[in-house]
């Protein structure tokens, strides 16, 4: 971010907020091992592979991907037409690649790109993924974020037509008139991996460790347009809960507390408390390690650690907000 200090919390004039947090993208030490964990245990479905950059995309139908996995590498990852997707200096160790924020339409995305540029916010790159168009930028802690708009409703057909091919290239957001039509699915048809221990329906929420909660909040409010949420999802002292225009809790900012800033945890939602309880029994029967968190109310979440140590939390849709109130270390 250059040219503007963003000491206030008002959204940059002309920018528009994202609807919601839609996906998490992770660098992983062993792509095959992580893919096995997230499909066989976590119940996500592999929907697209891009071996040219060592990446896999997983979903259960709620979106073109709820989770992406990318093999760590010392080398740059180069997409279609020579577009550098990951520079040589990034993605050399496991951890968060980026959080993906869904915009309502390409027109909203292009308007936001223009407004942020006028305000002095430096974008890292703009991209045509074919399934979506995107703009990427870093927050004050160096965490990477993607603002994207779906480019077509039938993302499955785009994946089928490009399986195992490079699909990402550069994009000039001002070359042609932006599409004003929303292409996100209002009522997606979700799939289910019956053999898996857990059956999530979507990525619901993430928590970031940040060096300065106030500074981070100002960035997310002014640049991404997220808003503090009140009501049942009350953050612990020193933390902030933010959401997009869909009105859901999407992001919690927590003090880093001496640890490096970055991803603290992310939540995959299941569709009912009963489904969460069935998942608990299946995990226990399979011998998969997990932790069970309960609060003062009969609320339960299941927490697993993926092969790289990332904390993956499963919660029923109606429980997710309560999870935000719980202390997580």
BAGU-53357 format. One record per residue: residue number from 1; residue in three letters; x, z, y of N, C-alpha, C in turn. Coordinates in steps of 0.2 Angstrom, whole numbers. Layout:
<vodrens>
n, res, n_u, n_w, n_v, ca_u, ca_w, ca_v, c_u, c_w, c_v
NUM, ALA, X, Z, Y, X, Z, Y, X, Z, Y .
...
</vodrens>
This chain:
<vodrens>
n, res, n_u, n_w, n_v, ca_u, ca_w, ca_v, c_u, c_w, c_v
1, UNK, 4, 0, -6, 0, 0, 0, 4, 0, 6 .
2, UNK, 3, -5, 11, 8, -5, 17, 3, -6, 23 .
3, UNK, 6, -4, 28, 2, -5, 35, -3, -1, 37 .
4, UNK, -6, 4, 32, -11, 8, 34, -10, 15, 31 .
5, UNK, -11, 20, 34, -10, 27, 31, -16, 29, 27 .
6, UNK, -22, 27, 29, -28, 29, 26, -28, 37, 26 .
7, UNK, -28, 40, 32, -29, 47, 33, -36, 49, 32 .
8, UNK, -41, 44, 33, -48, 46, 32, -51, 44, 25 .
9, UNK, -57, 45, 24, -60, 44, 17, -65, 39, 17 .
10, UNK, -66, 35, 23, -71, 30, 23, -69, 24, 20 .
11, UNK, -73, 20, 16, -71, 14, 13, -69, 9, 18 .
12, UNK, -64, 6, 16, -61, 0, 21, -67, -4, 23 .
13, UNK, -67, -6, 29, -72, -10, 32, -72, -17, 29 .
14, UNK, -78, -18, 26, -79, -25, 23, -78, -25, 15 .
15, UNK, -74, -19, 13, -73, -19, 5, -80, -16, 2 .
16, UNK, -80, -17, -4, -86, -15, -8, -83, -11, -14 .
17, UNK, -87, -6, -16, -85, -2, -22, -86, -5, -29 .
18, UNK, -82, -3, -34, -84, -6, -41, -90, -2, -43 .
19, UNK, -93, -5, -48, -99, -2, -52, -97, 4, -56 .
20, UNK, -91, 3, -59, -89, 8, -64, -82, 7, -67 .
21, UNK, -80, 12, -70, -74, 11, -74, -76, 8, -81 .
22, UNK, -73, 3, -82, -75, -1, -88, -70, -2, -94 .
23, UNK, -63, -1, -93, -59, -1, -98, -52, 3, -97 .
24, UNK, -49, 4, -102, -42, 7, -101, -37, 2, -105 .
25, UNK, -31, 1, -102, -26, -3, -105, -20, 1, -106 .
26, UNK, -18, 1, -112, -12, 5, -114, -6, 1, -117 .
27, UNK, 0, 3, -115, 6, 1, -118, 7, 5, -124 .
28, UNK, 8, 2, -130, 9, 6, -136, 16, 5, -139 .
29, UNK, 18, 10, -143, 25, 9, -146, 24, 4, -152 .
30, UNK, 19, 4, -156, 18, 0, -162, 11, -2, -162 .
31, UNK, 10, -9, -160, 3, -12, -159, -1, -11, -166 .
32, UNK, 2, -12, -172, -2, -12, -178, -4, -5, -179 .
33, UNK, 0, 0, -178, -2, 7, -179, -7, 9, -175 .
34, UNK, -7, 7, -168, -12, 9, -163, -18, 5, -165 .
35, UNK, -18, -1, -167, -24, -5, -168, -28, -2, -174 .
36, UNK, -24, 1, -179, -27, 4, -185, -31, 10, -183 .
37, UNK, -27, 14, -179, -30, 21, -176, -37, 19, -173 .
38, UNK, -37, 15, -168, -43, 13, -164, -48, 10, -167 .
39, UNK, -47, 6, -173, -52, 3, -176, -54, 7, -182 .
40, UNK, -50, 10, -186, -52, 13, -192, -54, 20, -191 .
41, UNK, -51, 24, -186, -54, 30, -184, -58, 30, -178 .
42, UNK, -57, 27, -173, -61, 28, -167, -67, 23, -167 .
43, UNK, -67, 18, -171, -73, 14, -172, -74, 8, -167 .
44, UNK, -68, 6, -164, -68, 0, -159, -67, -6, -163 .
45, UNK, -70, -11, -161, -69, -18, -165, -64, -22, -161 .
46, UNK, -59, -25, -165, -55, -30, -162, -59, -36, -161 .
47, UNK, -59, -39, -154, -62, -44, -152, -58, -50, -150 .
48, UNK, -52, -49, -148, -47, -54, -146, -40, -52, -147 .
49, UNK, -36, -57, -149, -29, -56, -150, -25, -61, -145 .
50, UNK, -20, -59, -142, -16, -63, -138, -8, -62, -140 .
51, UNK, -6, -64, -146, 0, -63, -148, 6, -65, -143 .
52, UNK, 5, -70, -139, 10, -72, -135, 13, -67, -130 .
53, UNK, 8, -62, -129, 10, -56, -124, 10, -49, -128 .
54, UNK, 9, -50, -135, 8, -44, -139, 2, -39, -137 .
55, UNK, -4, -42, -136, -9, -39, -134, -15, -39, -138 .
56, UNK, -19, -34, -139, -26, -34, -143, -31, -31, -138 .
57, UNK, -37, -34, -139, -43, -31, -135, -48, -29, -140 .
58, UNK, -51, -23, -138, -56, -20, -142, -62, -18, -139 .
59, UNK, -68, -19, -142, -74, -18, -139, -79, -16, -145 .
60, UNK, -85, -13, -143, -91, -13, -147, -97, -17, -144 .
61, UNK, -95, -22, -140, -100, -26, -137, -102, -24, -130 .
62, UNK, -100, -18, -127, -103, -16, -121, -100, -20, -115 .
63, UNK, -94, -23, -117, -90, -27, -112, -85, -31, -116 .
64, UNK, -82, -36, -113, -77, -40, -116, -71, -36, -119 .
65, UNK, -70, -30, -116, -66, -25, -119, -66, -18, -116 .
66, UNK, -67, -13, -120, -67, -6, -118, -60, -3, -118 .
67, UNK, -56, -6, -122, -49, -4, -123, -44, -10, -124 .
68, UNK, -38, -10, -121, -33, -15, -123, -27, -12, -125 .
69, UNK, -23, -15, -129, -17, -12, -132, -12, -17, -131 .
70, UNK, -6, -15, -128, -1, -20, -127, 6, -17, -130 .
71, UNK, 9, -21, -134, 16, -19, -137, 21, -18, -131 .
72, UNK, 24, -12, -132, 30, -11, -127, 35, -16, -128 .
73, UNK, 39, -18, -123, 44, -23, -123, 49, -22, -117 .
74, UNK, 55, -24, -118, 60, -24, -113, 59, -30, -109 .
75, UNK, 56, -35, -112, 55, -42, -108, 49, -42, -104 .
76, UNK, 49, -47, -100, 43, -48, -96, 37, -51, -101 .
77, UNK, 31, -50, -99, 26, -53, -103, 23, -59, -99 .
78, UNK, 23, -65, -101, 21, -71, -97, 15, -74, -100 .
79, UNK, 10, -76, -96, 4, -79, -98, 4, -86, -97 .
80, UNK, -2, -89, -97, -3, -96, -96, 0, -98, -89 .
81, UNK, 3, -104, -90, 6, -108, -84, 11, -104, -81 .
82, UNK, 15, -100, -85, 20, -96, -82, 19, -90, -78 .
83, UNK, 12, -88, -78, 10, -82, -74, 13, -76, -77 .
84, UNK, 17, -72, -73, 20, -65, -76, 14, -60, -76 .
85, UNK, 12, -58, -82, 7, -53, -82, 10, -46, -82 .
86, UNK, 16, -45, -85, 19, -38, -85, 27, -40, -83 .
87, UNK, 29, -37, -78, 36, -39, -76, 41, -35, -80 .
88, UNK, 47, -37, -80, 52, -34, -84, 53, -27, -84 .
89, UNK, 52, -24, -78, 53, -17, -77, 47, -13, -79 .
90, UNK, 41, -15, -81, 35, -12, -83, 34, -12, -91 .
91, UNK, 31, -7, -94, 29, -8, -101, 34, -7, -106 .
92, UNK, 40, -3, -104, 45, -2, -108, 44, 4, -112 .
93, UNK, 39, 8, -111, 38, 14, -114, 30, 15, -115 .
94, UNK, 28, 19, -120, 21, 20, -121, 18, 23, -115 .
95, UNK, 11, 22, -114, 8, 25, -108, 3, 20, -105 .
96, UNK, 0, 22, -100, -6, 19, -97, -3, 12, -93 .
97, UNK, -6, 7, -95, -4, 0, -91, -9, 0, -85 .
98, UNK, -15, 0, -86, -20, 1, -80, -27, 3, -82 .
99, UNK, -30, 5, -77, -38, 6, -77, -41, 0, -75 .
100, UNK, -47, -2, -78, -50, -8, -76, -57, -6, -73 .
101, UNK, -58, -8, -67, -64, -6, -63, -68, -13, -62 .
102, UNK, -75, -12, -64, -79, -18, -64, -83, -19, -58 .
103, UNK, -82, -24, -54, -85, -26, -48, -92, -29, -50 .
104, UNK, -97, -29, -45, -103, -32, -47, -103, -40, -48 .
105, UNK, -99, -43, -44, -99, -50, -44, -92, -53, -41 .
106, UNK, -90, -59, -42, -84, -62, -40, -85, -62, -32 .
107, UNK, -90, -63, -29, -91, -63, -22, -89, -56, -19 .
108, UNK, -91, -51, -22, -90, -44, -20, -82, -43, -21 .
109, UNK, -79, -46, -26, -72, -45, -27, -68, -48, -22 .
110, UNK, -70, -55, -20, -66, -59, -15, -67, -55, -8 .
111, UNK, -73, -53, -7, -74, -49, 0, -70, -43, 0 .
112, UNK, -69, -40, -5, -65, -34, -5, -57, -36, -5 .
113, UNK, -55, -41, -8, -48, -43, -7, -47, -45, 0 .
114, UNK, -51, -48, 3, -50, -50, 10, -50, -44, 15 .
115, UNK, -55, -39, 13, -55, -33, 18, -49, -29, 17 .
116, UNK, -46, -28, 10, -40, -24, 9, -34, -27, 12 .
117, UNK, -34, -34, 12, -28, -37, 15, -28, -36, 23 .
118, UNK, -34, -37, 26, -34, -36, 33, -32, -28, 35 .
119, UNK, -34, -24, 30, -32, -17, 32, -25, -15, 30 .
120, UNK, -21, -20, 27, -14, -18, 26, -13, -16, 19 .
121, UNK, -18, -16, 14, -17, -14, 7, -14, -20, 4 .
122, UNK, -8, -19, 1, -4, -24, -3, -7, -25, -10 .
123, UNK, -9, -30, -12, -11, -32, -19, -5, -34, -23 .
124, UNK, -5, -32, -29, 1, -34, -33, 0, -41, -35 .
125, UNK, -6, -43, -38, -7, -50, -40, -14, -51, -41 .
126, UNK, -16, -58, -40, -23, -60, -42, -23, -64, -48 .
127, UNK, -28, -64, -52, -27, -67, -59, -34, -70, -61 .
128, UNK, -33, -75, -65, -39, -78, -68, -38, -77, -76 .
129, UNK, -42, -72, -79, -42, -71, -86, -47, -75, -90 .
130, UNK, -50, -80, -87, -56, -84, -89, -62, -80, -91 .
131, UNK, -62, -74, -94, -67, -70, -95, -69, -66, -89 .
132, UNK, -64, -66, -84, -65, -62, -78, -60, -65, -73 .
133, UNK, -61, -63, -67, -56, -64, -61, -54, -57, -59 .
134, UNK, -48, -56, -57, -45, -49, -56, -40, -49, -50 .
135, UNK, -40, -43, -47, -35, -41, -42, -32, -35, -44 .
136, UNK, -25, -34, -44, -22, -28, -46, -18, -25, -40 .
137, UNK, -18, -18, -41, -14, -14, -36, -12, -8, -38 .
138, UNK, -7, -4, -35, -5, 2, -37, -8, 7, -33 .
139, UNK, -9, 13, -35, -11, 19, -31, -5, 23, -29 .
140, UNK, -6, 28, -25, 0, 32, -22, 5, 35, -27 .
141, UNK, 2, 36, -33, 6, 39, -39, 10, 33, -43 .
142, UNK, 9, 27, -41, 11, 22, -45, 7, 20, -51 .
143, UNK, 1, 22, -52, -3, 20, -57, -7, 14, -55 .
144, UNK, -7, 9, -60, -10, 3, -59, -17, 2, -60 .
145, UNK, -20, -2, -56, -28, -2, -56, -30, -10, -56 .
146, UNK, -35, -12, -60, -38, -18, -59, -45, -18, -57 .
147, UNK, -46, -22, -51, -53, -23, -49, -55, -30, -52 .
148, UNK, -60, -31, -56, -62, -37, -59, -69, -38, -58 .
149, UNK, -71, -45, -59, -78, -47, -59, -78, -52, -65 .
150, UNK, -83, -51, -69, -84, -55, -75, -86, -62, -73 .
151, UNK, -83, -67, -76, -83, -74, -74, -89, -78, -78 .
152, UNK, -91, -75, -84, -96, -78, -88, -99, -72, -92 .
153, UNK, -106, -73, -93, -109, -69, -97, -107, -69, -105 .
154, UNK, -106, -75, -107, -104, -76, -114, -96, -75, -115 .
155, UNK, -94, -69, -115, -87, -69, -115, -84, -70, -123 .
156, UNK, -89, -69, -127, -87, -70, -134, -85, -77, -136 .
157, UNK, -89, -82, -133, -87, -89, -134, -80, -91, -131 .
158, UNK, -79, -88, -125, -72, -89, -122, -67, -86, -127 .
159, UNK, -68, -80, -129, -63, -78, -134, -62, -82, -140 .
160, UNK, -68, -84, -143, -68, -89, -149, -64, -95, -147 .
161, UNK, -65, -98, -142, -62, -104, -140, -54, -104, -138 .
162, UNK, -52, -97, -137, -45, -96, -135, -41, -91, -140 .
163, UNK, -44, -90, -146, -41, -85, -150, -34, -87, -152 .
164, UNK, -30, -81, -151, -22, -82, -152, -19, -86, -146 .
165, UNK, -22, -88, -141, -19, -92, -136, -18, -87, -130 .
166, UNK, -14, -89, -125, -13, -86, -119, -19, -88, -114 .
167, UNK, -22, -83, -111, -28, -85, -108, -28, -83, -100 .
168, UNK, -22, -80, -98, -22, -78, -91, -17, -82, -87 .
169, UNK, -19, -84, -81, -15, -87, -76, -17, -85, -69 .
170, UNK, -13, -88, -65, -14, -86, -58, -21, -88, -55 .
171, UNK, -23, -85, -49, -29, -86, -46, -29, -85, -39 .
172, UNK, -31, -91, -35, -32, -90, -28, -39, -89, -26 .
173, UNK, -40, -83, -24, -47, -81, -23, -51, -84, -17 .
174, UNK, -47, -88, -13, -50, -91, -8, -50, -99, -8 .
175, UNK, -48, -101, -14, -48, -109, -15, -55, -112, -15 .
176, UNK, -59, -109, -18, -66, -111, -19, -71, -105, -17 .
177, UNK, -77, -107, -16, -82, -102, -14, -83, -97, -20 .
178, UNK, -83, -91, -19, -84, -86, -24, -91, -86, -27 .
179, UNK, -91, -85, -33, -98, -85, -37, -101, -78, -35 .
180, UNK, -107, -79, -32, -111, -73, -30, -115, -70, -36 .
181, UNK, -116, -73, -42, -120, -71, -47, -117, -66, -51 .
182, UNK, -120, -60, -52, -117, -55, -57, -117, -57, -64 .
183, UNK, -112, -57, -68, -112, -59, -75, -111, -53, -80 .
184, UNK, -110, -47, -77, -110, -41, -82, -117, -40, -85 .
185, UNK, -117, -38, -91, -123, -37, -95, -127, -31, -94 .
186, UNK, -133, -31, -92, -137, -25, -90, -139, -22, -96 .
187, UNK, -140, -25, -102, -142, -22, -108, -138, -25, -114 .
188, UNK, -132, -24, -114, -127, -27, -119, -129, -24, -126 .
189, UNK, -128, -29, -131, -130, -28, -138, -123, -25, -141 .
190, UNK, -123, -18, -143, -117, -15, -145, -117, -16, -153 .
191, UNK, -110, -17, -155, -109, -17, -163, -107, -10, -165 .
192, UNK, -106, -10, -172, -104, -3, -175, -100, -5, -181 .
193, UNK, -94, -1, -181, -89, -2, -186, -91, 4, -191 .
194, UNK, -95, 2, -196, -98, 7, -201, -93, 11, -204 .
195, UNK, -87, 8, -206, -82, 11, -210, -78, 16, -206 .
196, UNK, -79, 16, -199, -75, 21, -195, -78, 28, -195 .
197, UNK, -73, 32, -193, -76, 39, -193, -80, 40, -187 .
198, UNK, -79, 37, -181, -82, 38, -175, -85, 31, -173 .
199, UNK, -91, 32, -169, -95, 26, -167, -96, 26, -160 .
200, UNK, -91, 24, -155, -92, 24, -148, -96, 18, -146 .
201, UNK, -99, 19, -140, -103, 13, -137, -99, 10, -131 .
202, UNK, -95, 14, -128, -92, 12, -122, -86, 17, -119 .
203, UNK, -82, 14, -115, -77, 18, -112, -81, 21, -106 .
204, UNK, -81, 28, -105, -85, 31, -100, -81, 34, -94 .
205, UNK, -75, 36, -95, -72, 41, -90, -65, 41, -91 .
206, UNK, -61, 43, -86, -54, 44, -87, -52, 50, -82 .
207, UNK, -47, 53, -84, -44, 58, -79, -36, 56, -78 .
208, UNK, -34, 57, -72, -28, 55, -70, -24, 62, -67 .
209, UNK, -18, 63, -69, -14, 68, -66, -11, 65, -60 .
210, UNK, -11, 68, -54, -9, 66, -48, -4, 71, -45 .
211, UNK, 1, 68, -41, 5, 73, -37, 2, 77, -32 .
212, UNK, -3, 74, -28, -7, 77, -23, -14, 74, -23 .
213, UNK, -18, 79, -25, -25, 77, -26, -28, 75, -20 .
214, UNK, -27, 78, -14, -30, 76, -8, -28, 68, -6 .
215, UNK, -21, 67, -7, -19, 60, -5, -22, 55, -10 .
216, UNK, -23, 57, -16, -26, 52, -21, -33, 51, -20 .
217, UNK, -37, 57, -18, -44, 56, -16, -45, 51, -10 .
218, UNK, -40, 52, -5, -41, 48, 1, -40, 40, -1 .
219, UNK, -35, 39, -6, -34, 32, -8, -40, 29, -12 .
220, UNK, -43, 33, -17, -48, 31, -21, -55, 30, -17 .
221, UNK, -56, 34, -12, -62, 33, -8, -61, 28, -3 .
222, UNK, -55, 27, 0, -54, 22, 6, -53, 15, 3 .
223, UNK, -49, 15, -2, -47, 8, -5, -51, 6, -11 .
224, UNK, -53, 10, -16, -57, 8, -21, -65, 9, -20 .
225, UNK, -66, 13, -15, -73, 15, -13, -77, 19, -18 .
226, UNK, -73, 23, -22, -76, 28, -26, -79, 34, -21 .
227, UNK, -84, 38, -24, -87, 43, -20, -87, 50, -24 .
228, UNK, -86, 55, -21, -87, 62, -24, -94, 63, -27 .
229, UNK, -94, 66, -33, -100, 67, -36, -102, 74, -36 .
230, UNK, -108, 76, -36, -110, 83, -36, -116, 83, -41 .
231, UNK, -118, 90, -42, -123, 91, -47, -120, 94, -53 .
232, UNK, -122, 92, -59, -119, 95, -65, -112, 94, -66 .
233, UNK, -109, 89, -64, -102, 87, -65, -98, 90, -60 .
234, UNK, -97, 97, -60, -93, 100, -54, -86, 101, -57 .
235, UNK, -81, 99, -53, -74, 99, -56, -72, 106, -55 .
236, UNK, -67, 108, -59, -63, 114, -58, -60, 114, -51 .
237, UNK, -58, 120, -49, -55, 121, -42, -48, 117, -42 .
238, UNK, -48, 113, -37, -42, 109, -37, -42, 102, -39 .
239, UNK, -48, 101, -43, -49, 94, -45, -55, 91, -42 .
240, UNK, -55, 84, -42, -60, 80, -39, -63, 75, -44 .
241, UNK, -70, 74, -44, -73, 70, -48, -76, 64, -44 .
242, UNK, -75, 58, -46, -77, 52, -42, -81, 47, -46 .
243, UNK, -85, 43, -43, -89, 38, -47, -90, 32, -43 .
244, UNK, -91, 26, -46, -93, 20, -43, -100, 19, -41 .
245, UNK, -102, 13, -39, -109, 12, -37, -114, 13, -42 .
246, UNK, -112, 13, -48, -117, 14, -54, -119, 22, -54 .
247, UNK, -116, 26, -50, -118, 33, -50, -116, 38, -56 .
248, UNK, -111, 35, -60, -109, 39, -65, -102, 43, -64 .
249, UNK, -100, 48, -67, -94, 51, -66, -89, 46, -70 .
250, UNK, -84, 43, -66, -79, 38, -69, -72, 41, -69 .
251, UNK, -70, 45, -64, -63, 47, -64, -63, 54, -61 .
252, UNK, -58, 58, -64, -56, 65, -62, -49, 65, -60 .
253, UNK, -48, 67, -54, -41, 68, -52, -39, 76, -53 .
254, UNK, -33, 77, -56, -31, 83, -58, -24, 84, -55 .
255, UNK, -22, 90, -53, -15, 91, -51, -10, 90, -57 .
256, UNK, -5, 87, -56, 0, 85, -61, 3, 92, -64 .
257, UNK, 4, 97, -60, 6, 103, -63, 13, 103, -66 .
258, UNK, 18, 99, -63, 24, 98, -65, 25, 93, -70 .
259, UNK, 20, 90, -73, 20, 84, -77, 21, 78, -73 .
260, UNK, 23, 73, -76, 23, 66, -73, 16, 64, -71 .
261, UNK, 14, 61, -65, 8, 58, -64, 6, 53, -69 .
262, UNK, 0, 52, -71, -2, 47, -76, -9, 49, -79 .
263, UNK, -10, 45, -85, -16, 46, -88, -16, 53, -92 .
264, UNK, -21, 57, -90, -22, 64, -94, -26, 63, -100 .
265, UNK, -32, 59, -99, -36, 58, -105, -41, 53, -103 .
266, UNK, -45, 50, -108, -50, 46, -107, -56, 47, -112 .
267, UNK, -62, 46, -110, -68, 47, -114, -71, 41, -117 .
268, UNK, -73, 41, -123, -77, 36, -126, -84, 39, -128 .
269, UNK, -89, 36, -126, -96, 39, -127, -99, 37, -133 .
270, UNK, -102, 42, -137, -106, 40, -142, -114, 41, -140 .
271, UNK, -118, 38, -144, -125, 38, -141, -130, 44, -142 .
272, UNK, -127, 49, -146, -131, 55, -146, -127, 61, -149 .
273, UNK, -130, 67, -148, -126, 73, -150, -126, 73, -158 .
274, UNK, -131, 70, -161, -131, 70, -169, -126, 65, -171 .
275, UNK, -125, 60, -168, -119, 55, -169, -113, 58, -169 .
276, UNK, -112, 62, -163, -105, 66, -162, -104, 71, -168 .
277, UNK, -110, 74, -170, -109, 79, -176, -107, 76, -182 .
278, UNK, -110, 70, -183, -109, 66, -189, -101, 64, -189 .
279, UNK, -99, 62, -183, -92, 60, -183, -87, 66, -184 .
280, UNK, -89, 72, -182, -85, 77, -183, -84, 78, -191 .
281, UNK, -90, 78, -195, -89, 79, -202, -85, 73, -205 .
282, UNK, -86, 67, -203, -82, 62, -205, -74, 62, -204 .
283, UNK, -73, 65, -198, -66, 66, -196, -63, 72, -201 .
284, UNK, -67, 77, -202, -64, 82, -206, -63, 80, -213 .
285, UNK, -68, 76, -216, -68, 73, -223, -62, 69, -224 .
286, UNK, -60, 65, -218, -54, 60, -219, -48, 64, -218 .
287, UNK, -48, 70, -216, -41, 74, -214, -38, 72, -208 .
288, UNK, -42, 68, -203, -39, 66, -197, -39, 73, -192 .
289, UNK, -33, 74, -189, -33, 80, -185, -37, 79, -178 .
290, UNK, -41, 84, -176, -45, 84, -170, -46, 91, -168 .
291, UNK, -48, 91, -161, -49, 97, -158, -57, 97, -156 .
292, UNK, -60, 103, -156, -67, 103, -155, -68, 108, -149 .
293, UNK, -70, 105, -143, -71, 109, -137, -79, 111, -136 .
294, UNK, -80, 117, -135, -87, 120, -133, -86, 124, -127 .
295, UNK, -92, 123, -123, -93, 127, -117, -98, 133, -118 .
296, UNK, -100, 135, -113, -105, 141, -113, -112, 138, -115 .
297, UNK, -113, 131, -115, -119, 128, -118, -118, 125, -124 .
298, UNK, -123, 123, -128, -121, 120, -135, -119, 113, -134 .
299, UNK, -113, 112, -131, -110, 106, -129, -104, 105, -133 .
300, UNK, -103, 100, -136, -97, 99, -140, -94, 92, -139 .
301, UNK, -87, 92, -138, -83, 86, -138, -78, 86, -143 .
302, UNK, -76, 80, -145, -71, 79, -150, -65, 76, -147 .
303, UNK, -59, 79, -148, -53, 77, -145, -48, 75, -150 .
304, UNK, -45, 69, -150, -40, 66, -154, -34, 64, -150 .
305, UNK, -28, 64, -153, -22, 61, -150, -21, 54, -154 .
306, UNK, -20, 49, -150, -18, 43, -153, -11, 43, -155 .
307, UNK, -8, 38, -159, -1, 38, -161, 4, 39, -156 .
308, UNK, 2, 37, -149, 7, 39, -144, 6, 45, -140 .
309, UNK, 1, 49, -143, 0, 56, -140, -5, 55, -134 .
310, UNK, -8, 50, -133, -14, 50, -128, -20, 53, -130 .
311, UNK, -23, 57, -126, -29, 61, -127, -35, 57, -127 .
312, UNK, -39, 56, -132, -45, 52, -133, -50, 57, -134 .
313, UNK, -55, 57, -130, -61, 62, -130, -67, 58, -132 .
314, UNK, -71, 61, -137, -77, 58, -139, -83, 63, -136 .
315, UNK, -88, 60, -133, -93, 64, -131, -100, 60, -131 .
316, UNK, -105, 64, -132, -112, 60, -132, -113, 59, -124 .
317, UNK, -117, 54, -123, -118, 51, -116, -121, 57, -112 .
318, UNK, -125, 61, -115, -128, 66, -111, -124, 72, -110 .
319, UNK, -118, 72, -114, -113, 78, -113, -107, 76, -109 .
320, UNK, -106, 70, -107, -100, 68, -104, -99, 72, -97 .
321, UNK, -105, 73, -93, -104, 76, -87, -102, 84, -88 .
322, UNK, -104, 87, -93, -102, 94, -95, -95, 94, -96 .
323, UNK, -92, 89, -100, -85, 89, -101, -81, 90, -95 .
324, UNK, -83, 87, -90, -79, 87, -83, -78, 94, -81 .
325, UNK, -83, 99, -83, -83, 105, -80, -78, 110, -85 .
326, UNK, -76, 107, -90, -72, 111, -95, -64, 111, -93 .
327, UNK, -61, 116, -94, -53, 116, -92, -50, 112, -98 .
328, UNK, -46, 107, -96, -42, 104, -101, -35, 104, -100 .
329, UNK, -31, 106, -105, -24, 107, -103, -20, 102, -107 .
</vodrens>
